[in-house]
């Protein structure tokens, strides 16, 4: 993928090996491993390990790798982050935030996890200058269906991914 140019992202059900493998042959610039809507509640916990294995052990062919986590209020969100962050995805899709504080909470939890796992946080501190409270690693998106906005999602980006 060309640095900075992202034309398409393909959502892939995190718990479906056949679809995960098939996604590697698609012409998308990035893959979003979905832990939320495409995974039944009784399989969410074990699907995290499957997604982490894909992050750590499968060559995405130069594509970005993202994880669509579960909302924090679902009770699954924190575990999604804790299990998949060591696989160093390019970022996370935070679905259905109720307010800005939800997104900040995700960013703060990711900051702690990055520190715990020895992953440099992004943006890297230049000559000891403080970071702007996590705001620069978050971007908001509105996903639309048939021209009509249906929900807001937020994304978190890490530059600490393998190159």
Backbone as numpy.savetxt, mean C-alpha at the origin, in Angstrom:
# Nx Ny Nz CAx CAy CAz Cx Cy Cz
9.22 0.20 -15.39 8.38 1.39 -15.39 9.26 2.62 -15.39
8.89 3.63 -16.13 9.62 4.88 -16.17 9.39 5.64 -14.87
10.47 6.13 -14.25 10.37 6.86 -12.99 9.41 8.04 -13.14
8.44 8.14 -12.25 7.51 9.25 -12.24 6.31 9.10 -13.16
6.33 8.17 -14.07 5.22 8.00 -15.00 4.41 6.79 -14.59
3.19 7.02 -14.18 2.31 5.93 -13.78 1.01 6.10 -14.56
0.80 5.21 -15.52 -0.40 5.30 -16.35 -1.52 4.41 -15.86
-1.16 3.27 -15.27 -2.21 2.34 -14.85 -1.78 1.54 -13.64
-2.75 1.29 -12.78 -2.57 0.43 -11.61 -3.64 -0.65 -11.69
-3.24 -1.88 -11.45 -4.18 -3.00 -11.55 -4.42 -3.59 -10.15
-5.68 -3.63 -9.73 -6.04 -4.25 -8.45 -6.04 -5.76 -8.62
-5.40 -6.46 -7.67 -5.32 -7.91 -7.71 -5.79 -8.46 -6.35
-6.74 -9.39 -6.33 -7.15 -9.97 -5.05 -5.96 -10.63 -4.36
-5.65 -10.19 -3.14 -4.48 -10.68 -2.43 -4.49 -12.16 -2.11
-5.63 -12.76 -2.00 -5.70 -14.16 -1.61 -5.90 -15.14 -2.74
-5.72 -14.70 -3.97 -5.99 -15.55 -5.12 -4.70 -15.76 -5.92
-4.02 -16.87 -5.67 -2.73 -17.16 -6.33 -2.81 -17.11 -7.86
-3.89 -17.65 -8.39 -4.05 -17.68 -9.85 -4.10 -16.26 -10.42
-4.86 -15.38 -9.77 -4.97 -14.01 -10.26 -3.69 -13.21 -10.00
-3.01 -13.50 -8.89 -1.73 -12.85 -8.62 -0.72 -13.19 -9.72
-0.65 -14.46 -10.06 0.28 -14.90 -11.11 -0.09 -14.30 -12.46
-1.37 -14.27 -12.78 -1.83 -13.73 -14.06 -1.50 -12.24 -14.16
-1.56 -11.52 -13.05 -1.32 -10.08 -13.05 0.10 -9.73 -13.50
1.04 -10.66 -13.31 2.42 -10.40 -13.72 2.55 -10.26 -15.23
1.60 -10.79 -15.97 1.64 -10.69 -17.42 0.84 -9.53 -17.99
0.20 -8.75 -17.14 -0.61 -7.63 -17.61 0.25 -6.39 -17.83
-0.14 -5.51 -18.73 0.68 -4.34 -19.05 0.51 -3.16 -18.08
0.12 -3.39 -16.85 -0.05 -2.30 -15.88 1.30 -1.82 -15.36
1.37 -0.54 -15.01 2.58 0.04 -14.43 2.75 -0.34 -12.96
1.67 -0.70 -12.32 1.74 -1.08 -10.92 0.66 -2.07 -10.57
0.93 -2.84 -9.53 -0.04 -3.82 -9.02 -0.43 -3.41 -7.61
-1.71 -3.46 -7.33 -2.21 -3.18 -5.99 -2.75 -4.49 -5.43
-2.03 -5.05 -4.47 -2.46 -6.30 -3.83 -3.55 -5.94 -2.83
-4.77 -6.39 -3.09 -5.93 -6.00 -2.32 -6.16 -6.94 -1.14
-6.14 -6.36 0.06 -6.46 -7.11 1.28 -7.86 -6.76 1.78
-8.52 -5.82 1.13 -9.79 -5.35 1.65 -10.99 -6.05 1.03
-11.63 -5.43 0.06 -12.91 -5.91 -0.46 -12.86 -7.29 -1.12
-11.73 -7.65 -1.70 -11.66 -8.91 -2.44 -11.38 -10.12 -1.55
-11.17 -9.88 -0.25 -10.82 -10.98 0.66 -11.93 -11.14 1.71
-12.54 -12.33 1.81 -13.57 -12.55 2.84 -12.97 -12.40 4.24
-13.78 -11.96 5.18 -13.33 -11.69 6.55 -12.61 -12.88 7.18
-13.07 -14.09 6.92 -12.46 -15.26 7.55 -11.10 -15.63 6.95
-10.69 -14.95 5.85 -9.38 -15.24 5.23 -8.42 -14.05 5.27
-8.85 -12.94 5.86 -8.03 -11.73 5.85 -6.69 -11.92 6.54
-6.65 -12.54 7.70 -5.40 -12.68 8.45 -4.39 -13.54 7.69
-4.82 -14.68 7.18 -3.85 -15.54 6.49 -3.47 -15.00 5.11
-4.30 -14.15 4.52 -3.97 -13.56 3.23 -2.82 -12.57 3.34
-2.66 -11.94 4.50 -1.54 -11.00 4.70 -0.20 -11.68 4.41
-0.02 -12.89 4.93 1.24 -13.61 4.73 1.45 -13.93 3.25
0.39 -14.24 2.56 0.47 -14.53 1.13 0.92 -13.28 0.36
0.36 -12.13 0.69 0.75 -10.88 0.03 2.19 -10.54 0.37
2.57 -10.72 1.62 3.97 -10.45 2.00 4.93 -11.35 1.21
4.57 -12.60 1.03 5.42 -13.52 0.25 5.56 -13.02 -1.19
4.49 -12.49 -1.76 4.57 -11.94 -3.12 5.43 -10.69 -3.14
5.36 -9.88 -2.11 6.19 -8.68 -2.04 7.67 -9.04 -1.92
7.96 -10.07 -1.16 9.36 -10.43 -0.89 9.97 -11.35 -1.93
9.17 -12.19 -2.54 9.76 -13.24 -3.34 9.41 -13.29 -4.82
8.55 -12.43 -5.28 8.16 -12.47 -6.70 8.66 -11.23 -7.41
9.23 -11.41 -8.56 9.71 -10.29 -9.36 8.52 -9.67 -10.09
8.20 -8.41 -9.79 7.05 -7.78 -10.44 7.36 -7.23 -11.83
8.56 -7.49 -12.33 8.91 -7.04 -13.67 9.00 -5.52 -13.80
9.52 -4.86 -12.78 9.68 -3.41 -12.83 8.45 -2.62 -12.43
7.39 -3.30 -12.08 6.16 -2.61 -11.68 6.22 -2.16 -10.23
5.50 -1.09 -9.92 5.30 -0.71 -8.53 4.42 -1.77 -7.87
4.61 -1.93 -6.57 3.79 -2.88 -5.80 3.17 -2.13 -4.63
1.86 -2.11 -4.58 1.11 -1.42 -3.54 0.27 -2.44 -2.77
-0.15 -2.07 -1.58 -1.05 -2.90 -0.79 -2.27 -2.06 -0.43
-3.43 -2.57 -0.76 -4.67 -1.93 -0.31 -5.04 -2.60 1.00
-4.85 -1.85 2.06 -5.10 -2.36 3.41 -6.58 -2.26 3.75
-6.95 -2.84 4.89 -8.30 -2.68 5.41 -8.36 -1.40 6.23
-9.53 -0.78 6.35 -9.64 0.42 7.19 -9.26 0.08 8.64
-8.70 1.07 9.35 -8.32 0.84 10.74 -9.52 0.43 11.60
-10.68 1.02 11.33 -11.87 0.72 12.13 -12.37 -0.71 11.96
-11.88 -1.40 10.93 -12.32 -2.78 10.69 -11.69 -3.76 11.68
-10.60 -3.34 12.34 -9.88 -4.25 13.23 -8.79 -5.02 12.50
-8.70 -4.89 11.18 -7.69 -5.60 10.38 -6.56 -4.69 9.89
-6.78 -3.40 9.85 -5.86 -2.46 9.24 -4.45 -2.47 9.81
-4.32 -2.37 11.12 -2.99 -2.36 11.74 -2.23 -3.64 11.45
-2.90 -4.76 11.53 -2.25 -6.04 11.23 -1.80 -6.13 9.79
-2.59 -5.54 8.87 -2.19 -5.51 7.46 -0.86 -4.78 7.31
-0.72 -3.64 7.96 0.51 -2.86 7.89 1.68 -3.61 8.51
1.44 -4.17 9.69 2.52 -4.85 10.42 3.05 -6.06 9.66
2.18 -6.79 9.00 2.59 -8.00 8.28 3.24 -7.69 6.93
2.76 -6.67 6.23 3.23 -6.45 4.87 4.36 -5.43 4.75
4.55 -4.54 5.71 5.61 -3.54 5.57 7.00 -4.15 5.39
7.35 -5.24 6.07 8.68 -5.81 5.82 8.90 -6.24 4.36
7.84 -6.44 3.58 7.96 -6.74 2.16 8.25 -5.51 1.32
8.28 -4.36 1.94 8.62 -3.08 1.32 7.82 -2.74 0.06
6.49 -2.63 0.22 5.70 -2.18 -0.93 6.04 -0.72 -1.24
5.72 -0.29 -2.44 5.94 1.11 -2.80 5.02 2.02 -2.01
3.88 1.51 -1.60 2.95 2.32 -0.84 1.71 1.55 -0.46
0.82 2.24 0.23 -0.44 1.65 0.70 -1.60 2.48 0.20
-2.69 1.81 -0.11 -3.95 2.46 -0.39 -4.77 2.32 0.88
-5.18 3.47 1.42 -5.95 3.51 2.67 -7.41 3.74 2.28
-8.22 2.69 2.34 -9.60 2.84 1.87 -10.53 3.45 2.91
-11.46 4.20 2.42 -12.58 4.71 3.20 -12.18 5.46 4.47
-11.24 6.40 4.39 -10.95 7.18 5.60 -12.17 8.02 5.96
-12.49 8.05 7.24 -13.66 8.81 7.70 -13.32 10.29 7.88
-12.04 10.53 8.20 -11.58 11.91 8.41 -10.06 11.92 8.24
-9.49 13.11 8.19 -8.05 13.24 7.99 -7.26 12.55 9.10
-7.80 12.51 10.29 -7.10 11.87 11.42 -6.86 10.38 11.15
-7.73 9.73 10.40 -7.54 8.32 10.06 -6.26 8.14 9.24
-6.06 9.02 8.26 -4.89 8.94 7.40 -3.63 9.26 8.21
-3.70 10.28 9.07 -2.55 10.61 9.92 -2.19 9.45 10.84
-3.20 8.75 11.35 -2.94 7.60 12.22 -2.21 6.50 11.47
-2.60 6.26 10.24 -1.91 5.26 9.41 -0.45 5.70 9.20
-0.24 6.97 8.85 1.11 7.48 8.61 1.97 7.36 9.87
1.41 7.66 11.03 2.17 7.56 12.29 2.52 6.11 12.60
1.58 5.21 12.36 1.85 3.79 12.61 2.94 3.29 11.65
2.88 3.72 10.40 3.90 3.33 9.45 5.27 3.91 9.83
5.30 5.12 10.34 6.57 5.71 10.80 7.19 4.83 11.88
6.37 4.39 12.85 6.88 3.53 13.93 7.36 2.18 13.39
6.60 1.61 12.45 6.99 0.32 11.87 8.28 0.44 11.06
8.41 1.52 10.30 9.64 1.73 9.53 10.84 1.80 10.47
10.69 2.53 11.55 11.78 2.64 12.52 12.09 1.28 13.13
11.07 0.54 13.50 11.24 -0.79 14.11 11.97 -1.75 13.17
11.67 -1.68 11.89 12.27 -2.59 10.91 13.53 -2.03 10.25
13.97 -0.84 10.68 15.17 -0.25 10.12 15.01 0.21 8.68
13.80 0.55 8.30 13.52 1.05 6.95 13.60 2.57 6.99
14.45 3.17 6.17 14.53 4.64 6.17 13.18 5.24 5.82
12.75 6.21 6.58 11.48 6.85 6.31 11.64 7.82 5.16
10.54 8.08 4.47 10.58 8.99 3.33 9.74 10.21 3.63
10.13 11.43 3.32 11.40 11.70 2.68 12.53 11.58 3.69
13.68 11.17 3.20 14.82 11.03 4.09 15.22 12.39 4.61
15.63 12.42 5.87 16.05 13.68 6.45 17.36 14.13 5.82
17.37 15.34 5.35 18.58 15.90 4.74 19.31 16.73 5.78
20.51 16.36 6.11 21.34 17.05 7.09 20.59 17.36 8.37
19.80 16.40 8.84 19.11 16.56 10.12 17.89 17.44 10.09
17.45 17.90 8.93 16.27 18.76 8.88 15.03 17.95 9.17
14.12 18.47 9.96 12.91 17.71 10.32 11.98 17.54 9.13
11.24 16.49 9.18 10.24 16.20 8.16 8.96 16.95 8.49
8.15 17.21 7.52 6.93 18.00 7.74 5.78 17.13 8.24
5.91 16.57 9.38 4.87 15.81 10.08 4.17 14.77 9.21
4.89 14.14 8.29 4.34 13.04 7.51 3.48 13.45 6.34
3.18 14.74 6.21 2.26 15.16 5.16 2.80 14.90 3.76
4.11 14.96 3.58 4.65 14.83 2.24 4.63 13.40 1.71
4.36 12.42 2.54 4.31 11.05 2.05 2.89 10.60 1.76
1.93 11.46 1.94 0.52 11.10 1.77 -0.06 11.90 0.62
-0.82 11.22 -0.22 -1.58 11.92 -1.25 -2.99 11.37 -1.24
-3.94 12.23 -1.46 -5.34 11.80 -1.46 -5.80 11.56 -2.88
-6.65 10.61 -3.05 -7.22 10.29 -4.35 -8.73 10.09 -4.18
-9.45 10.38 -5.23 -10.87 10.07 -5.25 -11.08 9.13 -6.41
-11.57 7.94 -6.12 -11.82 6.96 -7.17 -13.23 7.19 -7.67
-13.40 7.12 -8.97 -14.70 7.40 -9.56 -15.22 6.20 -10.32
-16.52 6.12 -10.41 -17.17 5.07 -11.16 -18.21 5.75 -12.06
-18.05 5.57 -13.37 -18.97 6.18 -14.34 -19.08 7.70 -14.15
-17.93 8.32 -13.89 -17.89 9.77 -13.80 -18.39 10.33 -12.49
-18.75 9.48 -11.56 -19.29 9.98 -10.30 -18.41 9.47 -9.17
-17.95 10.37 -8.32 -17.09 9.96 -7.21 -17.86 9.07 -6.25
-17.25 7.96 -5.87 -17.94 7.02 -4.99 -17.34 6.97 -3.59
-16.03 7.22 -3.46 -15.43 7.23 -2.13 -14.04 7.86 -2.24
-13.51 8.25 -1.11 -12.16 8.81 -1.10 -11.22 7.78 -0.51
-10.06 7.66 -1.09 -8.99 6.81 -0.57 -7.76 7.69 -0.42
-6.83 7.25 0.37 -5.57 7.96 0.51 -4.46 6.97 0.28
-3.33 7.45 -0.16 -2.19 6.57 -0.39 -1.01 7.04 0.43
-0.17 6.11 0.82 1.07 6.38 1.53 2.19 5.86 0.67
3.23 6.63 0.53 4.33 6.24 -0.34 5.62 6.15 0.42
6.39 5.13 0.14 7.71 4.95 0.73 8.74 4.92 -0.37
9.86 5.60 -0.17 10.97 5.55 -1.12 11.98 4.51 -0.68
11.66 3.74 0.33 12.60 2.76 0.87 12.43 1.39 0.21
11.91 1.38 -0.99 11.69 0.12 -1.67 12.95 -0.31 -2.39
13.11 -1.62 -2.58 14.29 -2.08 -3.30 14.31 -1.54 -4.72
15.48 -1.19 -5.22 15.55 -0.54 -6.52 15.93 -1.47 -7.58
